[in-house]
Amino acid sequence: MNFDREFFDAGIDRIGTDCEKWDDRAVLNEGAVPLWVADMDFRCAPAIGEAIARRAAHECYGYTMITDEDIAAFLAYNERRHGLRNAAEDVLMLPCVVTGLKLFVRCFTEPGERVAILTPVYGPFTMSIEQNGRTAVRVPLTRGRGDRYQIDFDRLEEAFRSGVRVMLMCSPHNPVGRCWTKEELEKVLVLTRRYGVKLCVDEIHAEFVFAPQRFVPILSLTEAGDEVVSLMSASKTFNIAGLQQAYALSPNHVLLEALGKERDAAGVVMGNIFALTATRAAWTEGEAWLDGLMDYLTDNLSLLKRLLKEHLPFARMSPVEATYLAWLDLSAYEGSCARLSQKFTHAGVALTSGTFFGPEGEGFMRLNFGCPAAQLAEGVKRMKHALNQQ
Ligand SMILES: Cc1ncc(COP(=O)(O)O)c(C=O)c1O
């Protein structure tokens, strides 16, 4: 099968499948164009559906083992795509990446202790800290030339000096679209080592990196003894987030073992038959689809830039170096996210409110361009309509 424009242009009808993005009537009305939840409106790699169908055809779904092959498929993929060489012992299976963030916080801090995050950031980062009674230390990213965000290392160091025990990092960064460079990541590591801060890096968006940027896995920069864990999953990459399967990866087995104990004590279980089946198929047979997808998303990003220039010339989009999510400053049109959302709902288009990523997101919206080009164009047209109406 060809994973060309025609394949991705066709999209897939998701209405009535109980999917959050299209069917959540608390957020969007019937007929609205959804550009919000971070999954994609494309058929996934056929090898995944075929593997699930084959397994489903055997009508007994009893307790299932996580096998060496499951782990080996993940590790081989990681080596092929990212040059990372890890042993099976470096892997801890998890149901979700957010589970990993929460377990990391619970495992390596006590209630009330301080956890650093670079903000604005994907909402569950803050929730992982606050739901567990810890204190989130927000280190705001600075918006520099061309609306590109950067880490304020002085403020990060100040935060570490204030007694931070753990840092949760998003790499690449949702929502501001940064693909952190080797130099930036190395600077973070210098500081975490200096202040004894344990680092958990959510790398779920690793595959969505646009040339000339290159994804730098945090574990390609670590040294023996570093207290760093990477969280990964096929869920974003292959659009199978509803199945739920993720990995914590670290050569630091002391850290991994502690995390495993916390996971087991909390009663977190995994090993869903279909998640394992789908994920193995994704790692082993999904790459042609993924390459086609990246070509399509690259074109969509160019299209989005053109559409914004034409229809919403005062929107400021930060450079999307990575992810399929565009971070839009719409404050020239309307300063409040609540009002922006209201106007968009009225016009039949749904984006994610900037404040979901923290107070720094006021006046911003996040737009998901992981959809057929026609859907993207219709969505932007409706945004224009919404913002040009008084
Ligand atoms: C940065 C980031 N981490 C984690 C997740 C969710 O991952 P999971 O469903 O495996 O918890 C998302 C989903 O949008 C995300 O953007």
The ligand as an SDF file (V2000), in Angstrom:
LIG
                    3D

 16 16  0  0  0  0  0  0  0  0999 V2000
    3.5550   15.5000   25.9850 C   0  0  0  0  0  0  0  0  0  0  0  0
    2.5090   14.4520   26.1560 C   0  0  0  0  0  0  0  0  0  0  0  0
    2.6980   13.4710   27.0430 N   0  0  0  0  0  0  0  0  0  0  0  0
    1.7860   12.5020   27.2400 C   0  0  0  0  0  0  0  0  0  0  0  0
    0.6130   12.4920   26.5160 C   0  0  0  0  0  0  0  0  0  0  0  0
   -0.3840   11.4210   26.7820 C   0  0  0  0  0  0  0  0  0  0  0  0
    0.2200   10.1720   26.7570 O   0  0  0  0  0  0  0  0  0  0  0  0
   -0.5120    8.9050   27.3680 P   0  0  0  0  0  0  0  0  0  0  0  0
   -1.8360    8.8090   26.7080 O   0  0  0  0  0  0  0  0  0  0  0  0
    0.4080    7.7590   27.0400 O   0  0  0  0  0  0  0  0  0  0  0  0
   -0.6060    9.1420   28.8360 O   0  0  0  0  0  0  0  0  0  0  0  0
    0.3770   13.4930   25.5670 C   0  0  0  0  0  0  0  0  0  0  0  0
   -0.8860   13.5310   24.8190 C   0  0  0  0  0  0  0  0  0  0  0  0
   -1.2510   14.4870   24.2130 O   0  0  0  0  0  0  0  0  0  0  0  0
    1.3570   14.4970   25.3770 C   0  0  0  0  0  0  0  0  0  0  0  0
    1.1930   15.4720   24.4820 O   0  0  0  0  0  0  0  0  0  0  0  0
  1  2  1  0
  2  3  1  0
  2 15  2  0
  3  4  2  0
  4  5  1  0
  5  6  1  0
  5 12  2  0
  6  7  1  0
  7  8  1  0
  8  9  2  0
  8 10  1  0
  8 11  1  0
 12 13  1  0
 12 15  1  0
 13 14  2  0
 15 16  1  0
M  END
$$$$
